[in-house]
């Protein structure tokens, strides 16, 4: 490695621009901690003249990002964020040219990590992506290094700050989903244009796939998973949850059940007194369960340029200090390919909300159908509205097989007394 370490940055959005500033400000700190001088030799983005928070050196700006690779840098930061296209091309080309790569791009790693990890290993360079999961929380290093000799069996947590903020703010402000989403966009917590990938669970699922691979020494799963977002969470659900002593959180979960991989993202009811029930606002938190360590919890800022750059610079210092590390902790050839657990066999307690016509016999019709599918009720709340001749029925079930509840709800939804599709939220233990 040369005395001066040459760096290229591709992507100058909020994160890329903040990273550029941090690298320039912390050159002396990096030299003290690693003995290496760094120099940014190329930067690239769609718009050269875009107004940015931090001024850039236009003398090293390249409209074509691939030209930076021709400059033969030691390392490329890919901060564009696409799952395919130019992001994939840049990372793959850099690795093949024996250039280290650092990226916060969880969508790219979740989709192409298996291939890119292999390319990095073949070319004896580092591919680091600590910032792809939970922003500034060093969760990936914790799994790869701190807990390297432990057998991890389950990972769960709040992995998306946008959705966590929305659910927290709905509870605190008594505003509905759309009103809080607008507020989140104004504050910069949600994408101003299309925040769909945060809201529908896609962002959290990409992080779950990465966590699974590292935790279970397996290849990244590309199988279809249970993925539900928060778009259908009503303020009414927030209020009823509160009455039950619970909160709604969008959780990402992955575990091994009888050797099979069970990954999913969906809203959960959690106890207000539990640790995860008190992770609010834009914070992220991850719970690792393993042997012999037991339960480990990591919490912190999960997004934003500051938290993300913290992890990006951590990866940089790791590379500057020397040594080639396997992207996923172990060699590509030793990563297992795990079979997926059948969701239909999953058993869990449930929160069910029905909006119905307030007429005699409705309750018995619902409970009769539930009984046919062996679904028993633990708790029931019925709230009639005499003015509208409608009623809200909420049921908490005992542990119920997923296949049974899906078949039952499909049948119930056809009945004329049901005014809208029932709401189902799983209960997290």
Secondary structure as GFF3:
##gff-version 3
##sequence-region A 1 429
A	DSSP	beta_strand	4	10	.	.	.	ID=ss1
A	DSSP	alpha_helix	14	25	.	.	.	ID=ss2
A	DSSP	alpha_helix	27	34	.	.	.	ID=ss3
A	DSSP	beta_strand	37	44	.	.	.	ID=ss4
A	DSSP	three_ten_helix	58	60	.	.	.	ID=ss5
A	DSSP	alpha_helix	66	70	.	.	.	ID=ss6
A	DSSP	beta_strand	75	78	.	.	.	ID=ss7
A	DSSP	alpha_helix	85	96	.	.	.	ID=ss8
A	DSSP	beta_strand	100	103	.	.	.	ID=ss9
A	DSSP	alpha_helix	106	122	.	.	.	ID=ss10
A	DSSP	beta_strand	127	128	.	.	.	ID=ss11
A	DSSP	three_ten_helix	130	132	.	.	.	ID=ss12
A	DSSP	alpha_helix	139	141	.	.	.	ID=ss13
A	DSSP	pi_helix	142	146	.	.	.	ID=ss14
A	DSSP	beta_strand	151	158	.	.	.	ID=ss15
A	DSSP	alpha_helix	161	173	.	.	.	ID=ss16
A	DSSP	alpha_helix	177	187	.	.	.	ID=ss17
A	DSSP	alpha_helix	196	199	.	.	.	ID=ss18
A	DSSP	alpha_helix	202	216	.	.	.	ID=ss19
A	DSSP	beta_strand	226	227	.	.	.	ID=ss20
A	DSSP	alpha_helix	235	243	.	.	.	ID=ss21
A	DSSP	beta_strand	246	257	.	.	.	ID=ss22
A	DSSP	beta_strand	260	271	.	.	.	ID=ss23
A	DSSP	three_ten_helix	276	278	.	.	.	ID=ss24
A	DSSP	beta_strand	283	291	.	.	.	ID=ss25
A	DSSP	beta_strand	294	301	.	.	.	ID=ss26
A	DSSP	alpha_helix	305	320	.	.	.	ID=ss27
A	DSSP	three_ten_helix	332	334	.	.	.	ID=ss28
A	DSSP	three_ten_helix	343	345	.	.	.	ID=ss29
A	DSSP	beta_strand	347	348	.	.	.	ID=ss30
A	DSSP	beta_strand	350	357	.	.	.	ID=ss31
A	DSSP	alpha_helix	362	372	.	.	.	ID=ss32
A	DSSP	beta_strand	377	385	.	.	.	ID=ss33
A	DSSP	beta_strand	390	397	.	.	.	ID=ss34
A	DSSP	beta_strand	400	401	.	.	.	ID=ss35
A	DSSP	alpha_helix	402	412	.	.	.	ID=ss36
A	DSSP	beta_strand	423	427	.	.	.	ID=ss37
###
